Structure formats: C-alpha cells, structure tokens
Amino acid sequence: MPNGYIIAEDTYLGEFRSTTSFRSCSDWSSRAYFCCQCGEVWARRISLNEDGSPCPFLALYATCRKHRDVWSVPGALTTVDFTPEHNKFSPEFIQREFEILINHYESKQ
C-alpha cells in the first residue's frame, strides 16, 4: 500500500512511498499547502494510515505558482516539505517538479 498520494493545482499526481515506515498518523500527518499571499490551498499531500484512512492535515505556508517568493520556488513541493525519505514518486509528480524548477531557474538568468 502507498504511504499516500499528492494533488497539486487540482491535478492528481499519483502515489508516494517513503523509505521509512510509519504505523499511524502520530508518525506522519497529511499536508495542505497554503499560499499566504492569495489564501489558496493549492496542493495536498494525503498520508495514509496502515488501514488506508487519511491522516489529519497540517497546514504549511508555501507560495503558489502565481506569486513571487524570495525563500522558495513558487509552486514547487520539493523545495518546501519533502525529505530524502520520500524517494518513490510518480512520473507525473517528477515531471511537474522538474518543469517548475527549470522554469524558475531559467527565468533567473
């Protein structure tokens, strides 16, 4: 069973797996990525218990793609919250992150 799944900007980006196992929501929580500039919850990482039920949400401040941020790459999930333990992502998730990061860094040149 996957550890959870990811939705960003109303697009399902597949499941994720972690190299470290967790037994309950006390080990992990789901995440809601909240843009503090426009108030939009633009992405969600839903972590699942062993029985498949979703863990409660924790809100994280993360700028959406529509706004500038000097501290992170707007709209990129990997620069905000994910750790090396999250090493099994869907191709859709990897493609989205790659495009956001490339576009961000190319616009800086």
C-alpha positions as CSV (number, residue, x, y, z in Angstrom):
1,M,0.0,0.0,0.0
2,P,1.3,3.5,-0.7
3,N,2.1,5.9,2.1
4,G,-0.2,8.4,0.4
5,Y,-1.0,10.5,-2.7
6,I,-0.4,14.0,-3.9
7,I,-2.8,16.5,-5.5
8,A,-1.5,19.9,-6.8
9,E,-3.5,22.6,-8.6
10,D,-6.4,20.2,-9.0
11,T,-4.3,17.6,-10.7
12,Y,-3.8,14.1,-9.2
13,L,0.0,13.5,-9.2
14,G,-0.1,9.8,-8.1
15,E,1.1,8.0,-5.1
16,F,4.2,8.4,-3.0
17,R,6.1,5.9,-0.9
18,S,8.6,6.5,1.9
19,T,11.7,4.5,2.7
20,T,10.8,4.8,6.4
21,S,7.7,3.1,7.5
22,F,5.1,4.6,9.8
23,R,2.3,3.0,11.6
24,S,-0.1,5.8,12.4
25,C,-0.8,9.5,12.0
26,S,1.2,10.2,15.1
27,D,4.3,9.5,12.9
28,W,3.1,11.5,9.9
29,S,0.4,13.9,9.0
30,S,-1.2,15.0,5.8
31,R,-0.2,18.4,4.4
32,A,-2.2,21.2,3.0
33,Y,0.0,23.8,1.2
34,F,-1.4,27.2,1.8
35,C,-0.4,30.3,-0.1
36,C,-0.2,33.2,2.4
37,Q,-0.4,35.7,-0.5
38,C,-3.8,34.7,-2.0
39,G,-5.2,32.3,0.6
40,E,-5.4,29.4,-1.8
41,V,-4.8,25.8,-0.7
42,W,-3.1,24.8,-3.9
43,A,-1.7,21.4,-3.1
44,R,-2.3,18.5,-0.7
45,R,-0.2,15.5,0.3
46,I,-2.5,13.0,1.8
47,S,-0.7,10.5,4.1
48,L,-2.5,7.2,4.9
49,N,-2.6,5.0,7.9
50,E,-1.9,1.3,7.6
51,D,-5.7,0.8,7.3
52,G,-5.9,3.2,4.4
53,S,-7.6,6.0,6.3
54,P,-6.2,9.6,5.8
55,C,-4.2,11.2,8.5
56,P,-5.3,14.7,9.8
57,F,-4.0,17.7,7.9
58,L,-1.2,20.2,8.9
59,A,-1.2,23.5,7.1
60,L,2.1,24.6,5.6
61,Y,2.8,28.0,4.2
62,A,4.0,27.6,0.6
63,T,3.7,30.2,-2.2
64,C,1.7,29.1,-5.2
65,R,3.0,29.5,-8.7
66,K,1.0,32.7,-9.2
67,H,3.2,34.7,-6.7
68,R,6.8,35.5,-6.0
69,D,8.7,34.2,-3.0
70,V,12.3,35.0,-2.1
71,W,12.6,31.9,0.2
72,S,11.4,29.1,-2.1
73,V,10.5,28.2,-5.6
74,P,6.8,29.2,-6.0
75,G,4.6,26.1,-6.7
76,A,7.4,23.6,-6.1
77,L,6.6,21.0,-3.5
78,T,10.1,19.5,-3.2
79,T,11.6,22.8,-2.0
80,V,9.1,23.2,0.8
81,D,8.5,19.9,2.5
82,F,9.7,16.6,1.1
83,T,12.7,14.9,2.5
84,P,15.1,12.2,1.1
85,E,13.0,9.5,2.7
86,H,10.3,10.4,0.1
87,N,12.1,8.7,-2.8
88,K,9.3,7.0,-4.7
89,F,7.2,9.4,-6.6
90,S,5.1,9.1,-9.7
91,P,6.4,10.2,-13.1
92,E,3.7,12.9,-13.1
93,F,5.0,14.4,-9.9
94,I,8.6,14.3,-11.0
95,Q,7.7,15.9,-14.4
96,R,5.8,18.7,-12.7
97,E,8.5,19.5,-10.2
98,F,11.2,19.4,-13.0
99,E,9.3,21.8,-15.2
100,I,8.6,24.2,-12.3
101,L,12.3,24.2,-11.2
102,I,13.7,24.5,-14.7
103,N,11.3,27.4,-15.5
104,H,12.2,29.1,-12.2
105,Y,16.0,28.9,-12.6
106,E,15.9,29.8,-16.3
107,S,13.9,33.0,-15.5
108,K,16.7,34.0,-13.1
109,Q,19.3,34.1,-15.9
